[in-house]
């Protein structure tokens, strides 16, 4: 009988899961899927490693399944579909670990209570991340659960890179730059040596470009600086998030447009970014296919801001040896990669157009002063590795 690790990633209206079997570096994905549209028309689908559907369910329009109902269905599916595998633990993606958690932690009631304190720092993510943890603690308290944090990787940054120029009375309350997408960056830091060991030991900027977008400067695989700061709305423009914004704009929205905090929150998180600029869509694929001026304006602004941030992060590193594109847009959009690399020729980047169109992994020429890569990320596998390592260290296993 082999061990299995389940990985859960809960969002506001979905519960995604992956199941891994094996040990250490030999962990392999066996099943993945999600329950989506939790509050409107819930749908469940699970596929094996080959993409074959192994589970499917629909509850119909108007049904509010919620996270608890989705978790009940998922637990039943896993218990009946494990076969010869024994579920030994569950790993969770948790957006915020604050200053307290710089590495994965096994969750009990005390830890869960501590993580609840970070809800004000990530109000649109943290409550949903913690919901399945809380539910599983009630349903299966003997099942080990491990929280893996998107902020943890960046805790290695120097103090000056994490600081805001605010009074200490405020920074002491935890108002500082945290950075996010840390699990993705950690995976790339571990994977890059297999592509380019010299670059991995040097100065690298990783571009995690998706519906949520950010960039991270790394030296020898450790985070030095990141584009995201106190919240996951900072830095680059994203699908629906505005990215970096002059704080005076917030005062203007309050004073002149008479917007309240919740209205501003909705504007910054859900109505801005590619969607807000284009007036068309938050999906980069739709924008690239559109001939509307708004689509081009959104793409150009996105690429411009990436270029600005790339220069900033190269300065933080004191030079640049490699650039890595990852996540949905970074891995799949040759057109966006080409535009970013063209804008960054001043850094010594020379794009191999054929390799870029082919998807890489190396998309720069041999003569390029900076090597450029397109490497798929795998946050779920990173969480599974952390969970298994935590269980191995504690020598604990669920009784099944």
C-alpha positions as CSV (number, residue, x, y, z in Angstrom):
1,X,0.0,0.0,0.0
2,X,1.4,3.4,-1.0
3,X,1.0,6.7,0.7
4,X,-1.0,9.6,-0.8
5,X,-0.9,13.3,-0.2
6,X,-3.9,15.5,-1.0
7,X,-3.4,19.1,-1.9
8,X,-6.2,21.6,-1.5
9,X,-6.4,25.1,-2.9
10,X,-9.6,26.9,-1.9
11,X,-10.8,30.1,-3.6
12,X,-13.9,32.2,-3.1
13,X,-16.0,30.0,-5.4
14,X,-13.9,26.9,-6.0
15,X,-12.1,24.1,-4.3
16,X,-9.3,22.7,-6.3
17,X,-7.5,19.5,-5.3
18,X,-4.6,17.3,-6.4
19,X,-3.6,13.8,-5.2
20,X,0.0,12.7,-5.2
21,X,1.5,9.3,-4.5
22,X,5.0,8.2,-3.7
23,X,7.9,9.5,-1.6
24,X,10.3,12.5,-1.8
25,X,11.3,13.5,-5.3
26,X,9.4,10.5,-6.6
27,X,6.0,12.1,-5.8
28,X,3.7,11.7,-8.8
29,X,0.3,13.2,-9.6
30,X,-2.5,10.6,-9.7
31,X,-5.7,12.7,-9.8
32,X,-6.6,16.3,-9.9
33,X,-9.8,18.3,-10.2
34,X,-12.1,20.9,-8.7
35,X,-15.5,21.8,-7.5
36,X,-16.3,25.1,-9.0
37,X,-19.2,27.6,-9.0
38,X,-19.8,26.7,-5.3
39,X,-22.6,29.2,-4.8
40,X,-24.4,29.3,-8.1
41,X,-24.3,26.0,-10.1
42,X,-21.7,23.7,-8.5
43,X,-19.8,21.3,-10.8
44,X,-17.3,18.6,-9.9
45,X,-14.8,17.0,-12.2
46,X,-11.7,14.9,-11.5
47,X,-9.2,13.6,-14.0
48,X,-6.3,11.2,-13.8
49,X,-2.8,12.0,-14.8
50,X,-3.6,11.2,-18.5
51,X,-6.5,13.6,-18.5
52,X,-9.2,10.9,-18.4
53,X,-12.3,11.9,-16.4
54,X,-12.6,9.7,-13.3
55,X,-15.3,11.6,-11.4
56,X,-18.0,14.0,-12.4
57,X,-21.0,15.6,-10.7
58,X,-23.4,18.5,-11.2
59,X,-25.8,20.0,-8.7
60,X,-27.7,22.3,-11.1
61,X,-28.4,26.0,-11.2
62,X,-29.3,27.8,-8.0
63,X,-27.7,25.3,-5.6
64,X,-25.4,26.8,-3.0
65,X,-23.0,23.9,-2.1
66,X,-20.5,26.1,-0.4
67,X,-17.0,25.0,0.8
68,X,-18.4,22.6,3.4
69,X,-20.5,20.7,0.9
70,X,-17.7,20.7,-1.7
71,X,-15.3,19.3,0.9
72,X,-17.8,16.5,1.9
73,X,-18.1,15.5,-1.7
74,X,-14.4,15.6,-2.2
75,X,-13.7,13.5,0.9
76,X,-16.2,10.9,-0.2
77,X,-14.6,10.8,-3.6
78,X,-11.1,10.4,-2.2
79,X,-12.1,7.7,0.3
80,X,-13.8,5.6,-2.4
81,X,-11.2,6.2,-5.1
82,X,-7.9,5.8,-3.3
83,X,-7.7,2.0,-4.0
84,X,-4.4,0.7,-2.6
85,X,-3.3,4.2,-1.5
86,X,-3.5,5.5,2.1
87,X,-4.3,9.1,2.6
88,X,-1.6,10.2,5.0
89,X,-1.9,14.0,5.0
90,X,-3.4,17.1,3.4
91,X,-1.5,20.1,2.3
92,X,-3.1,23.5,1.9
93,X,-2.1,26.6,0.0
94,X,-2.6,29.5,2.5
95,X,-1.9,33.0,1.1
96,X,-0.7,34.7,4.3
97,X,1.6,33.5,7.0
98,X,2.4,36.9,8.4
99,X,5.7,37.4,10.2
100,X,5.2,34.3,12.4
101,X,5.3,31.6,9.7
102,X,8.3,31.5,7.4
103,X,8.0,27.7,6.7
104,X,5.2,25.2,6.4
105,X,3.5,24.2,9.7
106,X,1.2,21.4,10.8
107,X,-2.2,22.9,11.7
108,X,-4.1,22.4,14.9
109,X,-6.7,24.6,16.5
110,X,-4.1,26.9,18.0
111,X,-2.3,27.5,14.6
112,X,-5.7,27.9,12.9
113,X,-6.5,30.7,15.4
114,X,-3.2,32.4,14.7
115,X,-3.8,32.2,11.0
116,X,-7.2,33.8,11.4
117,X,-5.4,36.9,12.7
118,X,-4.0,37.5,9.1
119,X,-7.5,37.7,7.5
120,X,-7.3,41.5,7.5
121,X,-4.0,41.3,5.6
122,X,-5.6,39.1,2.9
123,X,-9.4,39.5,3.2
124,X,-10.2,38.1,-0.2
125,X,-8.1,35.0,0.1
126,X,-7.3,34.0,3.7
127,X,-10.9,33.1,4.8
128,X,-11.4,30.7,1.9
129,X,-7.9,29.2,2.3
130,X,-8.7,28.4,6.0
131,X,-12.3,27.1,5.4
132,X,-11.3,23.5,4.4
133,X,-8.7,23.3,7.1
134,X,-11.3,24.2,9.8
135,X,-13.8,21.8,8.3
136,X,-11.3,18.9,8.2
137,X,-10.2,19.5,11.7
138,X,-13.8,18.9,12.7
139,X,-14.5,15.9,10.4
140,X,-11.1,14.1,10.6
141,X,-9.0,15.5,13.5
142,X,-6.6,12.5,13.2
143,X,-5.7,13.5,9.6
144,X,-2.5,15.6,9.6
145,X,-2.9,18.9,7.8
146,X,0.0,21.2,6.7
147,X,-0.4,24.8,5.8
148,X,2.1,26.1,3.1
149,X,2.3,29.9,2.7
150,X,2.6,32.1,-0.3
151,X,4.5,34.6,1.8
152,X,7.1,32.3,3.4
153,X,9.6,32.2,0.5
154,X,10.0,36.0,0.7
155,X,10.8,36.1,4.4
156,X,14.5,35.6,3.4
157,X,14.5,39.1,1.9
158,X,16.7,41.7,3.6
159,X,14.8,43.9,6.1
160,X,15.2,47.0,3.9
161,X,13.4,45.2,1.1
162,X,10.4,44.5,3.4
163,X,10.0,47.9,4.9
164,X,7.7,50.8,4.2
165,X,8.6,54.4,5.1
166,X,5.9,54.5,7.8
167,X,6.1,55.2,11.5
168,X,7.2,52.2,13.5
169,X,3.9,52.2,15.4
170,X,2.3,51.1,12.1
171,X,5.0,48.8,10.8
172,X,5.0,47.0,14.2
173,X,1.4,46.0,13.5
174,X,2.7,44.0,10.5
175,X,2.3,46.6,7.8
176,X,5.2,45.8,5.5
177,X,6.1,44.2,2.2
178,X,5.4,40.5,2.3
179,X,5.4,39.3,-1.3
180,X,3.2,36.5,-2.7
181,X,3.3,33.6,-5.2
182,X,6.1,32.2,-3.0
183,X,5.2,28.6,-3.6
184,X,5.6,29.1,-7.4
185,X,8.9,30.9,-6.9
186,X,10.2,28.2,-4.6
187,X,9.3,25.6,-7.2
188,X,11.2,27.5,-9.9
189,X,14.2,28.0,-7.7
190,X,14.3,24.2,-7.2
191,X,13.7,23.4,-10.9
192,X,16.0,25.9,-12.5
193,X,19.3,24.1,-11.7
194,X,18.2,21.2,-14.0
195,X,17.9,23.7,-16.9
196,X,20.8,26.1,-16.1
197,X,22.9,25.4,-13.0
198,X,25.0,28.5,-13.5
199,X,22.1,30.9,-13.8
200,X,20.3,29.2,-10.9
201,X,23.3,30.1,-8.7
202,X,23.3,33.6,-9.9
203,X,20.9,36.6,-10.3
204,X,17.5,35.7,-11.6
205,X,14.2,37.4,-12.1
206,X,11.2,35.1,-12.3
207,X,8.0,36.4,-13.9
208,X,4.9,34.7,-12.5
209,X,2.4,36.0,-15.1
210,X,-1.2,34.8,-14.8
211,X,-4.6,36.2,-13.7
212,X,-2.6,37.1,-10.6
213,X,0.9,38.5,-11.7
214,X,4.1,39.2,-9.8
215,X,7.8,39.2,-10.2
216,X,10.6,38.0,-7.9
217,X,14.3,38.7,-7.8
218,X,16.4,35.8,-6.5
219,X,20.1,35.3,-5.8
220,X,21.2,31.7,-5.5
221,X,17.6,30.5,-5.2
222,X,16.6,32.9,-2.4
223,X,14.2,35.8,-2.6
224,X,15.8,39.2,-2.6
225,X,12.9,41.5,-3.7
226,X,9.4,41.1,-5.1
227,X,6.9,43.3,-6.9
228,X,4.0,42.5,-4.6
229,X,4.0,44.1,-1.2
230,X,1.6,44.3,1.7
231,X,-1.2,42.7,-0.4
232,X,-1.7,40.7,-3.5
233,X,-3.1,43.8,-5.3
234,X,0.3,45.5,-5.5
235,X,2.9,45.5,-8.2
236,X,2.0,44.5,-11.8
237,X,-1.4,45.1,-13.3
238,X,-3.3,41.7,-13.3
239,X,-6.4,40.2,-14.8
240,X,-8.7,42.4,-12.7
241,X,-6.4,43.9,-10.1
242,X,-4.8,47.3,-10.6
243,X,-1.3,46.7,-9.3
244,X,0.8,49.6,-7.9
245,X,-1.2,52.7,-7.4
246,X,-0.3,56.2,-6.0
247,X,-1.8,56.2,-2.5
248,X,-3.2,59.7,-3.4
249,X,-5.6,58.0,-5.8
250,X,-7.2,56.3,-2.8
251,X,-7.7,59.7,-1.1
252,X,-9.2,61.1,-4.3
253,X,-11.6,58.2,-4.5
254,X,-12.6,58.8,-0.9
255,X,-12.9,62.6,-1.0
256,X,-14.0,63.4,-4.6
257,X,-15.9,60.3,-5.7
258,X,-17.3,59.6,-2.2
259,X,-16.5,55.9,-2.5
260,X,-16.4,53.8,0.7
261,X,-13.8,51.2,1.6
262,X,-15.8,48.2,0.1
263,X,-16.4,50.1,-3.1
264,X,-12.7,50.9,-3.5
265,X,-11.8,47.3,-2.6
266,X,-14.1,46.0,-5.4
267,X,-12.6,48.6,-7.9
268,X,-9.0,47.6,-7.1
269,X,-9.5,43.9,-7.0
270,X,-12.3,43.1,-9.4
271,X,-12.7,46.0,-11.9
272,X,-9.2,47.1,-12.8
273,X,-6.2,45.5,-14.5
274,X,-6.5,44.1,-18.0
275,X,-10.3,44.1,-17.6
276,X,-10.5,47.7,-16.5
277,X,-8.1,49.1,-19.1
278,X,-9.4,47.1,-22.0
279,X,-13.1,47.2,-21.2
280,X,-13.2,43.8,-22.8
281,X,-11.8,41.0,-20.8
282,X,-9.4,40.0,-18.1
283,X,-8.2,37.0,-20.2
284,X,-4.9,37.7,-22.0
285,X,-5.9,35.2,-24.7
286,X,-9.1,37.1,-25.6
287,X,-7.1,40.4,-25.6
288,X,-4.4,39.0,-28.0
289,X,-7.2,37.9,-30.4
290,X,-9.0,41.2,-30.3
291,X,-8.5,44.0,-32.7
292,X,-10.1,46.6,-30.3
293,X,-7.9,49.5,-29.3
294,X,-8.6,48.8,-25.6
295,X,-7.2,45.3,-25.9
296,X,-3.9,46.7,-27.3
297,X,-3.7,49.4,-24.7
298,X,-4.1,46.8,-21.9
299,X,-1.4,44.5,-23.3
300,X,1.0,47.4,-23.9
301,X,0.5,48.7,-20.4
302,X,1.0,45.2,-18.9
303,X,4.2,44.7,-20.9
304,X,5.5,48.2,-20.1
305,X,4.9,47.7,-16.3
306,X,6.7,44.3,-16.5
307,X,9.6,46.1,-18.2
308,X,9.7,48.8,-15.5
309,X,9.7,46.2,-12.8
310,X,12.3,44.1,-14.5
311,X,14.7,47.1,-14.4
312,X,13.9,47.7,-10.8
313,X,14.5,44.1,-9.8
314,X,17.7,43.9,-11.8
315,X,18.9,47.0,-9.9
316,X,18.1,45.2,-6.6
317,X,20.2,42.3,-7.7
318,X,23.1,44.4,-8.9
319,X,22.9,42.8,-12.3
320,X,21.1,40.0,-14.1
321,X,22.0,36.5,-15.3
322,X,18.7,34.9,-16.2
323,X,14.9,35.6,-16.6
324,X,12.3,32.9,-16.2
325,X,8.7,33.2,-17.5
326,X,6.1,31.0,-15.7
327,X,2.4,30.6,-14.8
328,X,-0.5,30.7,-17.3
329,X,0.5,33.7,-19.4
330,X,4.2,33.4,-18.9
331,X,4.3,29.7,-20.0
332,X,1.8,30.0,-22.9
333,X,1.9,33.4,-24.5
334,X,4.8,33.6,-27.0
335,X,3.5,37.0,-28.1
336,X,3.7,38.5,-24.6
337,X,7.1,37.0,-24.0
338,X,8.4,38.4,-27.3
339,X,7.1,41.9,-26.4
340,X,8.7,41.8,-22.9
341,X,12.1,40.6,-24.3
342,X,12.1,43.1,-27.1
343,X,11.6,45.9,-24.5
344,X,14.4,44.5,-22.4
345,X,17.1,44.3,-25.0
346,X,19.0,47.0,-23.1
347,X,19.6,44.4,-20.4
348,X,21.4,42.2,-22.9
349,X,18.5,39.9,-23.7
350,X,18.5,38.5,-27.2
351,X,15.4,36.4,-28.0
352,X,15.5,33.2,-30.1
353,X,12.2,33.8,-32.0
354,X,11.8,30.2,-33.2
355,X,12.5,28.8,-29.7
356,X,10.0,31.2,-28.2
357,X,7.3,30.2,-30.6
358,X,8.1,26.6,-29.8
359,X,7.7,27.3,-26.1
360,X,11.3,26.8,-25.0
361,X,12.4,25.9,-22.4
362,X,15.3,28.2,-23.4
363,X,14.0,31.1,-25.5
364,X,17.1,33.2,-25.7
365,X,20.0,32.8,-28.2
366,X,23.3,31.4,-27.3
367,X,24.8,34.8,-27.6
368,X,22.3,36.5,-25.3
369,X,24.0,38.2,-22.3
370,X,21.0,37.1,-20.2
371,X,19.5,33.6,-20.6
372,X,15.7,33.5,-20.8
373,X,13.5,30.5,-20.0
374,X,9.9,29.5,-20.1
375,X,9.4,26.9,-17.3
376,X,6.1,25.5,-16.1
377,X,5.5,26.1,-12.4
378,X,3.9,23.5,-10.1
379,X,2.7,24.9,-6.8
380,X,0.7,21.8,-6.0
381,X,3.7,19.6,-6.2
382,X,5.6,22.1,-4.0
383,X,2.9,21.8,-1.4
384,X,2.9,18.0,-1.6
385,X,6.7,17.9,-1.1
386,X,6.4,20.2,2.0
387,X,3.6,18.2,3.4
388,X,5.4,14.9,3.0
389,X,8.6,16.4,4.5
390,X,6.7,17.7,7.5
391,X,5.1,14.3,8.1
392,X,8.4,12.5,7.7
393,X,10.0,14.8,10.2
394,X,7.2,14.3,12.7
395,X,6.9,10.6,11.8
396,X,3.2,10.9,11.8
397,X,0.6,9.1,9.6
398,X,-3.1,9.2,9.6
399,X,-4.8,6.0,10.5
400,X,-6.9,6.1,7.4
